[in-house]
Amino acid sequence: MLSGMAGEGGIGAYNARSPSSAHRLTPMDNQALGKVLLVEDDEKLAGLIAYFLSQHGFEVRTEHRGDLALAAFLEFKPKIVVLDLMLPGQSGLHVCREIRSVSETPIVILTAKEDDLDHILGLESGADDYVIKPIKPPVLLARLRALQRRQTPESTVRGSLEFGRLQIDRSCREVRLAGESIELTTMEFELLWLLASAAGKILSRDDILNRMRGIAFDGLNRSVDVYISKLRGKLKDNPREPVCIKTIWGKGYLFNPFAWEL
């Protein structure tokens, strides 16, 4: 079930409406916040999530099969994808990799499993975040809005950072290492920018998750470790003895501003 929906005033209102794969905005919304593609095989749950998000300013399209998700994505052109892992026709992980191969659109994984391995596989497949079922609507909404804030139009973003051979340009979201362009996902770029902006200072997992997602670290979440590992690989840092993004045991991570001058 969609935990907390009744408290958000959604379940009764939703039952009074006829089911639809397209959920339009109501007069209570000031403006559309963007398109969300929801891929979820549980039609009742999908309807409840879609209605809740539409009541908070999103335009939502639902798809119930994994093998139809990519076509829906290409046609709808959403700003964010909310993707279940267990889908008929094609797994959510496969869909995630398909979408990531053609777009950097943020992807949020929905999973009923609390196993860290599933979360890591989702992140490794290109997802930017995940939410564990049963879903709490305010949590999902906060995650989507946090991702949306990180999609600020380039024309409104200014700033660049340079550390020897490493250049990070926020205005065009470009990272170059020794003149070579480095391809990063949305979350990877935002994490790098966060670490580099605090160069020389230790950031704990709590600090990183609070700034990246607006929620506190729960003590079990390993997503920060996964992203740090992926960043190190792409930035050619030594995974066994990293010198560029250091692990400070028991405290967090430190971006070394001098490592790029070597």
Secondary structure, DSSP 8 states (H G I E B T S, - for coil): --TTTGGGT-HHHHHTS---SEE---TT-SS--EEEEEE-S-HHHHHHHHHHHHHTTEEEEEE--GGGHHHHHHHH--SEEEEESS-SSS-HHHHHHHHHHH----EEEEES---HHHHHHHHHTT-SEEEESS--HHHHHHHHHHHHHTT--GGG---EEEETTEEEETTTTEEEETTEEE---HHHHHHHHHHHHTTTSEE-HHHHHHHHHSS---SS--HHHHHHHHHHHHTT--SSS-SSEEEETTTEEEE-TTGGG-
